[in-house]
Amino acid sequence: MLSKCILSVKTPAGPPVEIIRHTFSPSQSAKQTQRVSLVAGLHGDELEGLYICHRLMETLKKLEEQNAVKGEVHVYPAVNPQALETGTRLWPFFSTDINRTFGEKNTRSLVTEASRTLLEDLKSNSDMVVDFHASNLHLMELPQIRIIKNFEKKLVPLAKLCNVDLIWVHPHAEIFESTLGYNLNQAKIPTLVIESGICLRIHKNYCEQIVLGILNLLHQTGAIDCGEFLAETAPAKVVQPDQVTMVQAQNAGLFVKQAEVGQILKEGEKIGDLIGPDQMPEEICSPCSGLLFTLREHPLTGKGAPLARIATIIEP
């Protein structure tokens, strides 16, 4: 393993801000094949990607010793180090979401310098990228890959190798244009965005599921050679934009869940109760049959807040 600091910036107090890239590669005499980059920590409160990278690096070290690494695998486990130190989504002091600064050309700050450096380093060293995310504090997410419409032809076949429960193809929106995943896909570097779990926690079962999926992806694309890859991966379900139903709170209150994420619901089945300050509990029921892949975990709920997402029609 070779570690390289791709960005180091002095700070007024404390250690410098550094972004590290760890590279696993074959011996110099071997012909390299696929170059795959794994990125985590864009949001400092999303810890599952950090743990997934740790688990993958343990395995990649062993494979490198066995000469089983055939391409280059780059791991960027903590690309927003200051936010990770404080456990916050936004870059401290700047209160900026680094995943909304990619592609910006006019503003200059530590955050945009970091995003520009990371983007250019990934473009120079990657044939494919996986970007790990967790959900926010409010919603629990089943392991899924989100693909923006018009990128699905290239990305869905790769996403099906990753052992996630769901592949969600959803419409393009202007907000995506400043994200890492969108800019890499625009640069013709296939990039998968994985989201699972909930922020500030580690769901070990989901993490191990994704670790297995990434090893399968690396194996199937030729970046590593595990011989006969014996571990089983589950086929992902593909959901189109019109096959997702959102359940939102009609009033403010406390949401007390009854269902669990990953459950197959029937139309009319109870998801939970919404308890308002001056009213009887309101039963929240599923408006359709399908897979419950997003569920609110944070009880305090405002009017219009998302409570659940249900995949109504599932393609194998």
C-alpha positions in Angstrom: 0.0 0.0 0.0 1.3 3.5 -0.9 -0.2 6.5 0.9 0.0 10.0 -0.6 -1.2 13.3 0.7 -3.0 15.0 -2.2 -3.9 18.2 -0.2 -2.2 19.8 2.8 -3.3 23.2 4.0 -2.0 25.0 7.1 -4.6 26.2 9.6 -4.4 29.0 12.2 -4.4 26.5 15.0 -4.0 22.8 15.2 -2.8 20.3 12.6 -3.1 21.0 8.8 -6.0 19.9 6.8 -4.9 16.9 4.8 -6.6 14.6 2.3 -4.9 11.2 2.0 -5.1 8.7 -0.9 -4.2 5.0 -0.2 -3.3 3.0 -3.3 -3.2 -0.8 -3.7 -1.6 -1.9 -6.9 0.1 -5.0 -8.5 3.8 -5.5 -8.8 5.6 -3.3 -11.2 6.0 -6.1 -13.8 2.3 -6.8 -13.8 0.0 -5.3 -16.5 -2.5 -3.0 -14.8 -6.2 -3.2 -15.7 -9.0 -1.3 -14.0 -8.4 1.8 -11.8 -11.1 2.0 -9.2 -11.4 4.8 -6.5 -13.4 4.6 -3.3 -14.4 7.8 -1.6 -15.9 8.4 1.9 -16.3 11.2 4.4 -17.6 14.1 2.2 -20.0 14.7 5.0 -18.4 14.5 8.4 -21.5 13.0 10.2 -21.6 10.0 7.8 -19.5 7.4 9.5 -20.4 4.2 7.7 -18.3 5.0 4.6 -15.3 5.5 6.9 -15.9 2.0 8.5 -16.5 0.4 5.0 -13.2 1.8 3.8 -11.4 0.5 6.9 -12.8 -3.0 6.3 -11.9 -2.9 2.6 -8.4 -1.7 3.3 -7.9 -4.7 5.6 -8.9 -7.1 2.8 -6.9 -5.2 0.1 -3.7 -5.4 2.2 -4.1 -9.2 2.3 -4.9 -9.4 -1.4 -1.9 -7.2 -2.3 0.4 -9.5 -0.3 -1.0 -12.4 -2.3 -0.4 -10.6 -5.6 -4.2 -10.7 -6.2 -4.5 -7.0 -6.9 -4.5 -6.7 -10.7 -5.5 -3.0 -11.2 -5.2 0.0 -9.0 -7.6 0.5 -6.1 -7.4 4.0 -4.6 -9.1 4.6 -1.2 -9.9 8.1 0.0 -11.4 7.3 3.4 -11.7 10.9 4.9 -12.0 13.6 2.3 -13.5 16.2 4.7 -11.2 15.8 7.7 -12.3 18.9 9.7 -16.0 17.9 9.5 -15.2 14.3 10.5 -13.3 15.6 13.5 -16.4 17.5 14.7 -19.0 14.9 13.4 -20.8 17.6 11.4 -22.3 17.5 7.9 -20.9 20.9 6.9 -17.3 22.0 6.8 -16.7 23.8 10.1 -16.1 27.6 10.1 -17.3 27.9 6.5 -20.7 26.1 7.2 -20.4 24.7 3.6 -21.5 21.4 2.2 -18.4 20.3 0.2 -20.7 18.1 -1.9 -22.3 21.2 -3.3 -19.1 22.9 -4.4 -17.8 20.6 -7.2 -17.5 22.3 -10.6 -17.6 25.8 -9.1 -15.1 28.1 -10.7 -15.8 31.6 -9.3 -15.5 31.3 -5.5 -12.2 30.5 -3.8 -11.9 29.1 -0.2 -10.4 26.2 1.6 -13.5 24.1 0.8 -13.5 24.8 -2.9 -9.7 24.2 -3.1 -10.3 20.8 -1.4 -13.1 19.9 -3.8 -11.1 21.0 -6.9 -8.1 19.0 -5.8 -10.1 15.9 -5.0 -12.0 16.1 -8.3 -8.9 16.5 -10.4 -7.1 13.7 -8.5 -10.0 11.4 -9.1 -10.2 12.3 -12.8 -6.4 11.5 -13.2 -6.4 8.2 -11.4 -9.8 6.6 -11.9 -11.7 4.6 -14.5 -14.5 4.1 -12.0 -15.5 5.7 -8.7 -17.7 4.7 -5.7 -18.8 7.5 -3.4 -20.1 6.3 0.0 -22.8 8.1 2.0 -25.1 7.6 4.9 -28.5 9.2 5.4 -29.2 12.3 7.5 -30.2 12.3 11.2 -33.9 11.9 10.4 -34.2 9.0 7.9 -33.0 5.4 7.9 -32.1 4.1 4.4 -31.9 0.6 3.1 -28.6 0.1 1.3 -29.1 1.6 -2.2 -27.5 3.2 -5.2 -28.9 6.4 -6.5 -28.5 7.1 -10.2 -29.5 10.3 -12.0 -31.6 9.8 -15.1 -29.6 9.6 -18.3 -26.6 8.0 -16.6 -28.5 4.7 -16.0 -27.4 2.8 -19.1 -23.8 2.7 -18.1 -24.3 2.7 -14.3 -27.1 0.1 -13.7 -25.0 -2.9 -14.8 -22.2 -1.9 -12.4 -24.7 -1.1 -9.6 -26.1 -4.6 -9.8 -22.7 -6.0 -8.8 -22.7 -4.1 -5.5 -25.0 -6.2 -3.3 -27.3 -3.3 -2.5 -31.1 -3.8 -2.0 -32.2 -1.1 -4.3 -31.1 0.9 -7.4 -33.1 4.1 -7.5 -33.0 5.9 -10.9 -34.4 9.4 -10.2 -34.9 12.6 -12.3 -32.1 15.1 -12.8 -32.3 18.2 -10.6 -30.2 21.3 -10.7 -28.9 20.6 -7.1 -27.0 17.5 -8.3 -24.9 19.5 -10.7 -22.5 20.6 -7.9 -22.0 17.1 -6.5 -18.9 14.9 -6.9 -20.9 12.0 -8.5 -22.5 14.2 -11.1 -19.3 15.9 -12.1 -17.4 12.6 -12.4 -20.2 11.1 -14.5 -20.2 14.2 -16.7 -16.5 13.6 -17.2 -17.2 10.1 -18.5 -16.0 8.4 -15.3 -18.7 6.0 -14.1 -19.5 6.9 -10.5 -21.8 5.1 -8.2 -23.3 6.9 -5.2 -24.1 4.4 -2.4 -26.4 5.5 0.5 -27.3 3.4 3.5 -28.1 3.6 7.2 -28.3 6.8 9.1 -25.8 9.5 10.1 -23.6 9.4 13.3 -24.1 5.6 13.6 -22.6 2.5 12.1 -25.0 -0.2 11.0 -22.6 -3.1 10.9 -24.9 -5.5 8.9 -25.4 -2.9 6.2 -21.6 -2.1 6.1 -20.6 -5.8 5.8 -23.2 -6.1 3.0 -21.7 -3.2 1.1 -18.1 -4.4 1.7 -19.0 -7.7 0.1 -20.6 -5.9 -2.8 -17.6 -3.7 -3.4 -15.3 -6.7 -3.4 -17.6 -8.3 -5.9 -17.5 -5.2 -8.0 -13.7 -5.1 -7.9 -13.5 -8.8 -8.7 -16.0 -8.7 -11.6 -14.3 -5.6 -13.2 -10.8 -7.1 -13.0 -9.3 -4.8 -10.3 -8.7 -7.8 -8.0 -8.6 -11.5 -8.6 -10.0 -13.7 -5.8 -10.0 -16.8 -7.9 -13.4 -18.4 -7.6 -15.4 -15.7 -5.9 -17.6 -17.8 -3.5 -19.5 -15.2 -1.6 -23.1 -14.7 -2.7 -24.4 -11.3 -3.5 -28.1 -10.5 -3.8 -29.6 -9.1 -7.0 -30.5 -5.5 -6.6 -34.0 -4.2 -7.4 -34.2 -1.4 -10.0 -36.8 1.4 -9.4 -37.6 4.1 -11.9 -38.6 7.7 -10.9 -42.4 7.0 -11.2 -42.1 3.9 -9.0 -41.3 5.7 -5.7 -44.1 6.9 -3.4 -43.3 9.4 -0.7 -45.3 9.5 2.6 -45.2 13.0 4.3 -46.5 14.3 7.5 -49.7 16.3 7.1 -49.2 17.9 10.6 -46.4 18.5 13.0 -45.9 16.1 15.9 -44.1 13.0 17.1 -43.7 10.1 14.7 -43.6 6.7 16.3 -42.8 4.0 13.8 -44.4 0.6 13.7 -42.9 -0.8 10.5 -39.2 -1.5 9.8 -37.1 -0.4 6.8 -36.8 -3.3 4.4 -40.3 -4.5 5.1 -42.6 -5.4 2.2 -45.8 -3.5 2.9 -49.4 -4.0 1.7 -51.6 -1.1 0.8 -53.2 0.2 3.9 -50.7 -1.4 6.3 -49.8 0.7 9.3 -46.3 2.4 9.2 -46.6 4.3 12.5 -48.5 6.9 14.5 -48.2 10.7 14.3 -49.0 12.3 17.6 -49.9 16.0 17.6 -49.9 18.2 20.6 -53.7 18.8 20.6 -55.1 15.8 18.8 -55.5 12.0 18.9 -52.8 9.9 17.3 -53.1 9.8 13.5 -52.4 6.4 12.0 -49.9 6.6 9.1 -50.7 3.8 6.6 -49.0 2.8 3.4 -50.8 4.3 0.3 -49.6 1.4 -1.8 -47.9 -2.0 -1.8 -44.2 -2.2 -2.1 -40.8 -2.2 -0.4 -40.3 0.3 2.5 -36.7 1.5 1.8 -36.8 4.8 3.7 -38.3 5.3 7.2 -38.2 8.2 9.6 -36.2 7.5 12.7 -36.2 11.0 14.3 -39.5 11.4 16.1 -39.9 15.2 16.1 -41.6 15.9 12.8 -42.7 19.1 11.1 -45.5 19.5 8.6 -44.6 18.2 5.2 -41.6 16.2 6.6 -40.8 12.9 4.9 -41.9 9.8 6.9 -41.3 7.0 4.4 -40.5 6.1 0.8 -41.9 3.0 -0.8 -40.8 1.4 -4.0 -44.1 0.5 -5.6 -43.0 -1.6 -8.6 -39.9 -3.7 -8.4 -37.9 -4.9 -11.4 -35.4 -7.8 -10.7 
